[in-house]
Amino acid sequence: MLDQVVRHLRVLWRADSIIADIHLRALASRSRLISLAGLIAVFGLVMLNVAGYLALGQVWGQVWAAVAMGLLDFSLSGLLLLAGARSKPGRELELAHEVRKMALGRLEDDLSEVQAELVGLRTSLTRLVRHPLDAALPALIGPLTSIVLQSLKKRREKS
């Protein structure tokens, strides 16, 4: 019984570690996407800013060309941040949660059985301490009966 409890605790621990690992991998993946988005924003947009600034500077003037390029940069980086923030773990996380839930259920069942056994043991020990003769009598009936029967048999043989 205790082996089952330990086994279910190990399964529970393993399911929790898998869940944590999946969350960490998802966080690392999300961080890589966000970092890559930032790096692309830095290199690509510098070149687009220069080209756009030079093109718009001739039509709108230098100030409005810089404002337009800045707004375009912010909108593109915002889209990339949204894409990185929306990446989520897959089916693995659901499976790990199901295994964890099953392990918790079995652990609760095993612990309730252990508790029932302990209550029964406590009742037996209480009965033994309060009424030792009542507890020992069923075990003594067989040997006492055989002793009495042998002594009666010997008396009959003598007489």
N, CA and C atoms as a LAMMPS dump frame, in Angstrom:
ITEM: TIMESTEP
0
ITEM: NUMBER OF ATOMS
477
ITEM: BOX BOUNDS ff ff ff
-5.0000000000000000e+02 5.0000000000000000e+02
-5.0000000000000000e+02 5.0000000000000000e+02
-5.0000000000000000e+02 5.0000000000000000e+02
ITEM: ATOMS id mol type element x y z
1 1 1 N 0.828 -1.188 0
2 1 2 C 0 0 0
3 1 3 C 0.871 1.25 0
4 2 1 N 1.875 1.254 0.863
5 2 2 C 2.76 2.41 0.929
6 2 3 C 3.568 2.548 -0.354
7 3 1 N 3.872 1.414 -1.005
8 3 2 C 4.581 1.465 -2.285
9 3 3 C 3.753 2.184 -3.335
10 4 1 N 2.447 1.961 -3.313
11 4 2 C 1.58 2.64 -4.269
12 4 3 C 1.553 4.137 -4.012
13 5 1 N 1.545 4.526 -2.752
14 5 2 C 1.56 5.946 -2.414
15 5 3 C 2.841 6.586 -2.929
16 6 1 N 3.96 5.925 -2.695
17 6 2 C 5.244 6.461 -3.154
18 6 3 C 5.272 6.53 -4.682
19 7 1 N 4.738 5.5 -5.34
20 7 2 C 4.709 5.483 -6.807
21 7 3 C 3.846 6.63 -7.336
22 8 1 N 2.686 6.862 -6.714
23 8 2 C 1.828 7.949 -7.165
24 8 3 C 2.462 9.306 -6.877
25 9 1 N 3.196 9.409 -5.783
26 9 2 C 3.913 10.66 -5.512
27 9 3 C 4.982 10.904 -6.571
28 10 1 N 5.659 9.85 -7
29 10 2 C 6.66 10.001 -8.06
30 10 3 C 6.015 10.416 -9.374
31 11 1 N 4.87 9.83 -9.705
32 11 2 C 4.169 10.208 -10.935
33 11 3 C 3.722 11.661 -10.853
34 12 1 N 3.224 12.06 -9.694
35 12 2 C 2.806 13.443 -9.5
36 12 3 C 3.985 14.393 -9.652
37 13 1 N 5.113 14.037 -9.046
38 13 2 C 6.312 14.873 -9.161
39 13 3 C 6.769 14.952 -10.607
40 14 1 N 6.731 13.85 -11.321
41 14 2 C 7.158 13.827 -12.723
42 14 3 C 6.222 14.675 -13.587
43 15 1 N 4.922 14.578 -13.343
44 15 2 C 3.963 15.383 -14.11
45 15 3 C 4.185 16.87 -13.853
46 16 1 N 4.43 17.228 -12.594
47 16 2 C 4.711 18.633 -12.286
48 16 3 C 5.991 19.115 -12.946
49 17 1 N 7.017 18.257 -12.983
50 17 2 C 8.266 18.671 -13.628
51 17 3 C 8.083 18.792 -15.141
52 18 1 N 7.253 17.935 -15.741
53 18 2 C 6.979 18.054 -17.179
54 18 3 C 6.228 19.346 -17.464
55 19 1 N 5.255 19.675 -16.617
56 19 2 C 4.502 20.915 -16.795
57 19 3 C 5.432 22.122 -16.696
58 20 1 N 6.307 22.114 -15.707
59 20 2 C 7.25 23.222 -15.549
60 20 3 C 8.187 23.311 -16.744
61 21 1 N 8.653 22.165 -17.234
62 21 2 C 9.541 22.145 -18.391
63 21 3 C 8.843 22.705 -19.631
64 22 1 N 7.585 22.333 -19.828
65 22 2 C 6.832 22.835 -20.986
66 22 3 C 6.654 24.341 -20.888
67 23 1 N 6.338 24.82 -19.678
68 23 2 C 6.195 26.269 -19.499
69 23 3 C 7.516 26.993 -19.768
70 24 1 N 8.615 26.425 -19.306
71 24 2 C 9.909 27.056 -19.544
72 24 3 C 10.275 27.058 -21.02
73 25 1 N 10 25.94 -21.726
74 25 2 C 10.285 25.911 -23.167
75 25 3 C 9.43 26.922 -23.917
76 26 1 N 8.161 27.034 -23.523
77 26 2 C 7.286 28.014 -24.172
78 26 3 C 7.779 29.437 -23.909
79 27 1 N 8.214 29.685 -22.687
80 27 2 C 8.744 31.008 -22.346
81 27 3 C 10.022 31.299 -23.123
82 28 1 N 10.896 30.302 -23.252
83 28 2 C 12.132 30.491 -24.011
84 28 3 C 11.83 30.732 -25.485
85 29 1 N 10.881 29.986 -26.032
86 29 2 C 10.502 30.161 -27.43
87 29 3 C 9.913 31.549 -27.652
88 30 1 N 9.037 31.951 -26.753
89 30 2 C 8.432 33.276 -26.856
90 30 3 C 9.499 34.363 -26.75
91 31 1 N 10.443 34.175 -25.84
92 31 2 C 11.515 35.162 -25.674
93 31 3 C 12.395 35.236 -26.914
94 32 1 N 12.688 34.069 -27.512
95 32 2 C 13.488 34.079 -28.743
96 32 3 C 12.771 34.821 -29.86
97 33 1 N 11.456 34.575 -29.987
98 33 2 C 10.701 35.273 -31.028
99 33 3 C 10.68 36.783 -30.8
100 34 1 N 10.502 37.161 -29.554
101 34 2 C 10.476 38.593 -29.247
102 34 3 C 11.853 39.215 -29.468
103 35 1 N 12.91 38.51 -29.091
104 35 2 C 14.266 39.022 -29.316
105 35 3 C 14.576 39.123 -30.801
106 36 1 N 14.184 38.103 -31.546
107 36 2 C 14.397 38.126 -32.995
108 36 3 C 13.609 39.265 -33.632
109 37 1 N 12.398 39.468 -33.143
110 37 2 C 11.598 40.58 -33.649
111 37 3 C 12.288 41.915 -33.376
112 38 1 N 12.869 42.04 -32.205
113 38 2 C 13.6 43.272 -31.885
114 38 3 C 14.836 43.461 -32.744
115 39 1 N 15.559 42.367 -32.975
116 39 2 C 16.767 42.452 -33.806
117 39 3 C 16.42 42.814 -35.246
118 40 1 N 15.385 42.19 -35.772
119 40 2 C 14.948 42.519 -37.13
120 40 3 C 14.478 43.961 -37.191
121 41 1 N 13.783 44.372 -36.161
122 41 2 C 13.321 45.759 -36.123
123 41 3 C 14.489 46.733 -36.146
124 42 1 N 15.547 46.39 -35.462
125 42 2 C 16.697 47.289 -35.409
126 42 3 C 17.413 47.359 -36.758
127 43 1 N 17.759 46.208 -37.331
128 43 2 C 18.528 46.216 -38.578
129 43 3 C 17.687 46.61 -39.793
130 44 1 N 16.529 45.971 -39.931
131 44 2 C 15.716 46.234 -41.113
132 44 3 C 15.137 47.633 -41.138
133 45 1 N 14.699 48.058 -39.997
134 45 2 C 14.056 49.364 -39.97
135 45 3 C 15.04 50.524 -40.075
136 46 1 N 16.252 50.268 -39.71
137 46 2 C 17.25 51.329 -39.91
138 46 3 C 17.389 51.626 -41.401
139 47 1 N 17.451 50.534 -42.177
140 47 2 C 17.581 50.729 -43.623
141 47 3 C 16.302 51.323 -44.22
142 48 1 N 15.15 50.835 -43.764
143 48 2 C 13.896 51.401 -44.262
144 48 3 C 13.729 52.855 -43.832
145 49 1 N 14.168 53.137 -42.648
146 49 2 C 14.087 54.522 -42.177
147 49 3 C 14.927 55.457 -43.04
148 50 1 N 16.112 54.997 -43.364
149 50 2 C 16.99 55.839 -44.193
150 50 3 C 16.36 56.035 -45.572
151 51 1 N 15.901 54.92 -46.177
152 51 2 C 15.313 55.029 -47.518
153 51 3 C 14.023 55.846 -47.48
154 52 1 N 13.164 55.57 -46.52
155 52 2 C 11.905 56.308 -46.418
156 52 3 C 12.125 57.777 -46.106
157 53 1 N 13.061 58.041 -45.243
158 53 2 C 13.366 59.422 -44.889
159 53 3 C 13.854 60.207 -46.107
160 54 1 N 14.749 59.552 -46.868
161 54 2 C 15.266 60.236 -48.057
162 54 3 C 14.164 60.446 -49.098
163 55 1 N 13.274 59.449 -49.242
164 55 2 C 12.202 59.582 -50.235
165 55 3 C 11.158 60.602 -49.791
166 56 1 N 10.73 60.529 -48.522
167 56 2 C 9.694 61.435 -48.041
168 56 3 C 10.224 62.836 -47.752
169 57 1 N 11.499 62.923 -47.501
170 57 2 C 12.101 64.224 -47.211
171 57 3 C 11.979 65.188 -48.383
172 58 1 N 12.002 64.649 -49.574
173 58 2 C 11.886 65.509 -50.761
174 58 3 C 10.448 65.972 -50.962
175 59 1 N 9.459 65.137 -50.498
176 59 2 C 8.059 65.489 -50.733
177 59 3 C 7.47 66.249 -49.539
178 60 1 N 7.634 65.763 -48.309
179 60 2 C 6.99 66.339 -47.136
180 60 3 C 7.906 67.238 -46.309
181 61 1 N 9.124 67.158 -46.529
182 61 2 C 10.08 67.881 -45.702
183 61 3 C 10.709 66.931 -44.692
184 62 1 N 11.801 67.372 -44.106
185 62 2 C 12.572 66.49 -43.223
186 62 3 C 11.832 66.123 -41.938
187 63 1 N 11.107 67.033 -41.331
188 63 2 C 10.436 66.781 -40.06
189 63 3 C 9.305 65.768 -40.241
190 64 1 N 8.437 65.969 -41.202
191 64 2 C 7.313 65.068 -41.405
192 64 3 C 7.769 63.707 -41.93
193 65 1 N 8.827 63.659 -42.636
194 65 2 C 9.372 62.382 -43.097
195 65 3 C 9.869 61.563 -41.902
196 66 1 N 10.518 62.218 -40.936
197 66 2 C 11.004 61.53 -39.735
198 66 3 C 9.828 61.034 -38.885
199 67 1 N 8.766 61.832 -38.75
200 67 2 C 7.582 61.43 -37.983
201 67 3 C 6.913 60.217 -38.637
202 68 1 N 6.759 60.233 -39.924
203 68 2 C 6.109 59.125 -40.637
204 68 3 C 6.92 57.84 -40.473
205 69 1 N 8.203 57.922 -40.574
206 69 2 C 9.053 56.728 -40.426
207 69 3 C 9.022 56.203 -38.986
208 70 1 N 8.977 57.072 -38.002
209 70 2 C 8.885 56.653 -36.602
210 70 3 C 7.583 55.925 -36.308
211 71 1 N 6.461 56.454 -36.818
212 71 2 C 5.167 55.797 -36.629
213 71 3 C 5.128 54.431 -37.311
214 72 1 N 5.702 54.33 -38.475
215 72 2 C 5.762 53.047 -39.167
216 72 3 C 6.601 52.042 -38.372
217 73 1 N 7.712 52.5 -37.794
218 73 2 C 8.56 51.62 -36.974
219 73 3 C 7.804 51.092 -35.753
220 74 1 N 7.091 51.963 -35.07
221 74 2 C 6.341 51.54 -33.884
222 74 3 C 5.242 50.548 -34.245
223 75 1 N 4.543 50.78 -35.341
224 75 2 C 3.467 49.865 -35.71
225 75 3 C 4.018 48.493 -36.103
226 76 1 N 5.117 48.421 -36.799
227 76 2 C 5.708 47.133 -37.169
228 76 3 C 6.233 46.369 -35.956
229 77 1 N 6.89 47.047 -35.04
230 77 2 C 7.394 46.361 -33.846
231 77 3 C 6.24 45.906 -32.961
232 78 1 N 5.159 46.649 -32.907
233 78 2 C 3.982 46.226 -32.147
234 78 3 C 3.37 44.95 -32.709
235 79 1 N 3.303 44.838 -34.024
236 79 2 C 2.79 43.622 -34.645
237 79 3 C 3.676 42.421 -34.326
238 80 1 N 4.979 42.615 -34.363
239 80 2 C 5.886 41.522 -34.046
240 80 3 C 5.786 41.113 -32.574
241 81 1 N 5.619 42.069 -31.686
242 81 2 C 5.448 41.748 -30.266
243 81 3 C 4.146 40.976 -30.027
244 82 1 N 3.1 41.332 -30.711
245 82 2 C 1.842 40.583 -30.583
246 82 3 C 1.996 39.147 -31.067
247 83 1 N 2.705 38.956 -32.165
248 83 2 C 2.918 37.595 -32.678
249 83 3 C 3.732 36.771 -31.688
250 84 1 N 4.739 37.354 -31.065
251 84 2 C 5.551 36.634 -30.081
252 84 3 C 4.79 36.333 -28.805
253 85 1 N 3.919 37.238 -28.393
254 85 2 C 3.172 37.042 -27.144
255 85 3 C 2.062 36.003 -27.298
256 86 1 N 1.602 35.776 -28.502
257 86 2 C 0.501 34.833 -28.719
258 86 3 C 0.954 33.389 -28.871
259 87 1 N 2.234 33.13 -28.947
260 87 2 C 2.67 31.734 -29.081
261 87 3 C 2.431 31.015 -27.758
262 88 1 N 1.786 29.846 -27.842
263 88 2 C 1.384 29.1 -26.645
264 88 3 C 1.878 27.671 -26.753
265 89 1 N 1.998 26.98 -25.589
266 89 2 C 2.393 25.57 -25.638
267 89 3 C 1.296 24.737 -26.289
268 90 1 N 1.69 23.604 -26.811
269 90 2 C 0.756 22.767 -27.548
270 90 3 C 0.018 21.768 -26.682
271 91 1 N -0.29 20.642 -27.28
272 91 2 C -1.07 19.568 -26.666
273 91 3 C -0.33 18.928 -25.496
274 92 1 N 0.986 19.056 -25.465
275 92 2 C 1.783 18.431 -24.401
276 92 3 C 1.352 18.91 -23.021
277 93 1 N 1.052 20.192 -22.918
278 93 2 C 0.67 20.743 -21.618
279 93 3 C -0.653 20.155 -21.145
280 94 1 N -1.617 19.994 -22.03
281 94 2 C -2.892 19.389 -21.655
282 94 3 C -2.682 17.954 -21.178
283 95 1 N -1.843 17.216 -21.894
284 95 2 C -1.565 15.832 -21.515
285 95 3 C -0.895 15.756 -20.144
286 96 1 N 0.055 16.643 -19.912
287 96 2 C 0.747 16.658 -18.615
288 96 3 C -0.229 16.997 -17.492
289 97 1 N -1.165 17.903 -17.735
290 97 2 C -2.169 18.231 -16.717
291 97 3 C -3.089 17.036 -16.452
292 98 1 N -3.442 16.277 -17.494
293 98 2 C -4.276 15.096 -17.3
294 98 3 C -3.553 14.045 -16.459
295 99 1 N -2.262 13.827 -16.755
296 99 2 C -1.48 12.852 -15.985
297 99 3 C -1.38 13.299 -14.532
298 100 1 N -1.185 14.571 -14.323
299 100 2 C -1.088 15.11 -12.966
300 100 3 C -2.398 14.91 -12.208
301 101 1 N -3.513 15.178 -12.88
302 101 2 C -4.821 15.025 -12.248
303 101 3 C -5.078 13.561 -11.895
304 102 1 N -4.709 12.641 -12.801
305 102 2 C -4.879 11.216 -12.524
306 102 3 C -4.021 10.782 -11.34
307 103 1 N -2.781 11.258 -11.296
308 103 2 C -1.887 10.894 -10.196
309 103 3 C -2.428 11.418 -8.871
310 104 1 N -2.958 12.618 -8.872
311 104 2 C -3.537 13.162 -7.64
312 104 3 C -4.748 12.342 -7.197
313 105 1 N -5.583 11.928 -8.142
314 105 2 C -6.745 11.112 -7.799
315 105 3 C -6.346 9.778 -7.202
316 106 1 N -5.385 9.117 -7.829
317 106 2 C -4.938 7.821 -7.312
318 106 3 C -4.263 7.976 -5.96
319 107 1 N -3.511 9.045 -5.806
320 107 2 C -2.85 9.294 -4.525
321 107 3 C -3.881 9.506 -3.426
322 108 1 N -4.939 10.25 -3.734
323 108 2 C -5.998 10.451 -2.747
324 108 3 C -6.667 9.12 -2.394
325 109 1 N -6.906 8.274 -3.402
326 109 2 C -7.507 6.961 -3.135
327 109 3 C -6.61 6.119 -2.234
328 110 1 N -5.31 6.082 -2.563
329 110 2 C -4.377 5.288 -1.757
330 110 3 C -4.275 5.817 -0.337
331 111 1 N -4.25 7.122 -0.191
332 111 2 C -4.155 7.695 1.151
333 111 3 C -5.423 7.424 1.959
334 112 1 N -6.576 7.415 1.301
335 112 2 C -7.805 7.086 2.041
336 112 3 C -7.787 5.622 2.471
337 113 1 N -7.227 4.728 1.628
338 113 2 C -7.101 3.323 2.024
339 113 3 C -6.136 3.169 3.195
340 114 1 N -5.029 3.892 3.147
341 114 2 C -4.064 3.844 4.257
342 114 3 C -4.713 4.372 5.524
343 115 1 N -5.496 5.434 5.385
344 115 2 C -6.183 5.975 6.554
345 115 3 C -7.172 4.959 7.119
346 116 1 N -7.9 4.271 6.248
347 116 2 C -8.846 3.258 6.717
348 116 3 C -8.115 2.124 7.428
349 117 1 N -6.97 1.717 6.889
350 117 2 C -6.187 0.668 7.545
351 117 3 C -5.683 1.127 8.91
352 118 1 N -5.261 2.369 8.995
353 118 2 C -4.775 2.895 10.272
354 118 3 C -5.896 2.986 11.296
355 119 1 N -7.089 3.358 10.833
356 119 2 C -8.232 3.413 11.755
357 119 3 C -8.551 2.004 12.25
358 120 1 N -8.53 1.018 11.346
359 120 2 C -8.774 -0.37 11.757
360 120 3 C -7.715 -0.86 12.718
361 121 1 N -6.462 -0.521 12.466
362 121 2 C -5.375 -0.91 13.359
363 121 3 C -5.538 -0.252 14.716
364 122 1 N -5.922 1.017 14.703
365 122 2 C -6.131 1.717 15.973
366 122 3 C -7.262 1.081 16.764
367 123 1 N -8.33 0.697 16.072
368 123 2 C -9.454 0.04 16.747
369 123 3 C -9.012 -1.285 17.343
370 124 1 N -8.241 -2.053 16.573
371 124 2 C -7.753 -3.343 17.086
372 124 3 C -6.835 -3.146 18.285
373 125 1 N -5.94 -2.185 18.195
374 125 2 C -5.026 -1.927 19.31
375 125 3 C -5.786 -1.443 20.543
376 126 1 N -6.798 -0.609 20.315
377 126 2 C -7.597 -0.12 21.442
378 126 3 C -8.324 -1.278 22.112
379 127 1 N -8.905 -2.181 21.322
380 127 2 C -9.6 -3.347 21.861
381 127 3 C -8.618 -4.241 22.612
382 128 1 N -7.417 -4.409 22.058
383 128 2 C -6.413 -5.257 22.705
384 128 3 C -5.983 -4.668 24.037
385 129 1 N -5.823 -3.364 24.105
386 129 2 C -5.385 -2.726 25.346
387 129 3 C -6.508 -2.727 26.374
388 130 1 N -7.731 -2.477 25.945
389 130 2 C -8.846 -2.412 26.893
390 130 3 C -9.306 -3.793 27.336
391 131 1 N -9.358 -4.736 26.394
392 131 2 C -9.841 -6.078 26.692
393 131 3 C -8.861 -7.107 26.13
394 132 1 N -7.735 -7.312 26.803
395 132 2 C -6.725 -8.214 26.237
396 132 3 C -7.207 -9.654 26.137
397 133 1 N -8.021 -10.1 27.053
398 133 2 C -8.503 -11.477 27.009
399 133 3 C -9.464 -11.673 25.837
400 134 1 N -10.325 -10.698 25.564
401 134 2 C -11.248 -10.793 24.437
402 134 3 C -10.481 -10.853 23.114
403 135 1 N -9.393 -10.125 23.025
404 135 2 C -8.623 -10.115 21.794
405 135 3 C -7.831 -11.407 21.63
406 136 1 N -7.351 -12 22.739
407 136 2 C -6.525 -13.197 22.661
408 136 3 C -7.348 -14.474 22.654
409 137 1 N -8.588 -14.414 23.113
410 137 2 C -9.415 -15.611 23.239
411 137 3 C -9.62 -16.374 21.929
412 138 1 N -9.928 -15.743 20.808
413 138 2 C -10.094 -16.523 19.575
414 138 3 C -8.829 -17.286 19.181
415 139 1 N -7.677 -16.752 19.45
416 139 2 C -6.432 -17.442 19.111
417 139 3 C -6.135 -18.573 20.104
418 140 1 N -6.669 -18.479 21.316
419 140 2 C -6.39 -19.488 22.341
420 140 3 C -7.401 -20.637 22.355
421 141 1 N -8.527 -20.486 21.722
422 141 2 C -9.577 -21.51 21.786
423 141 3 C -9.088 -22.841 21.218
424 142 1 N -8.428 -22.81 20.078
425 142 2 C -7.946 -24.054 19.462
426 142 3 C -6.973 -24.821 20.343
427 143 1 N -5.878 -24.21 20.799
428 143 2 C -4.946 -24.93 21.665
429 143 3 C -5.559 -25.368 22.995
430 144 1 N -6.39 -24.513 23.587
431 144 2 C -7.022 -24.892 24.852
432 144 3 C -7.958 -26.089 24.663
433 145 1 N -8.699 -26.117 23.572
434 145 2 C -9.592 -27.244 23.295
435 145 3 C -8.817 -28.535 23.142
436 146 1 N -7.72 -28.485 22.414
437 146 2 C -6.92 -29.706 22.233
438 146 3 C -6.317 -30.177 23.553
439 147 1 N -5.89 -29.274 24.406
440 147 2 C -5.334 -29.65 25.707
441 147 3 C -6.414 -30.299 26.57
442 148 1 N -7.6 -29.698 26.599
443 148 2 C -8.693 -30.243 27.4
444 148 3 C -9.085 -31.631 26.887
445 149 1 N -9.174 -31.774 25.552
446 149 2 C -9.542 -33.072 24.984
447 149 3 C -8.48 -34.138 25.277
448 150 1 N -7.237 -33.787 25.229
449 150 2 C -6.167 -34.756 25.535
450 150 3 C -6.213 -35.166 26.995
451 151 1 N -6.44 -34.212 27.867
452 151 2 C -6.508 -34.567 29.293
453 151 3 C -7.72 -35.45 29.579
454 152 1 N -8.854 -35.182 28.932
455 152 2 C -10.029 -36.036 29.105
456 152 3 C -9.763 -37.434 28.557
457 153 1 N -9.073 -37.503 27.47
458 153 2 C -8.739 -38.793 26.848
459 153 3 C -7.826 -39.618 27.777
460 154 1 N -6.856 -38.96 28.382
461 154 2 C -5.936 -39.649 29.295
462 154 3 C -6.687 -40.144 30.529
463 155 1 N -7.612 -39.388 31.043
464 155 2 C -8.39 -39.807 32.198
465 155 3 C -9.242 -41.029 31.877
466 156 1 N -9.823 -41.047 30.712
467 156 2 C -10.642 -42.183 30.32
468 156 3 C -9.783 -43.434 30.153
469 157 1 N -8.604 -43.24 29.615
470 157 2 C -7.7 -44.389 29.434
471 157 3 C -7.267 -44.942 30.792
472 158 1 N -7.04 -44.12 31.773
473 158 2 C -6.646 -44.561 33.102
474 158 3 C -7.787 -45.261 33.829
475 159 1 N -8.944 -44.808 33.595
476 159 2 C -10.066 -45.412 34.314
477 159 3 C -10.656 -46.527 33.545
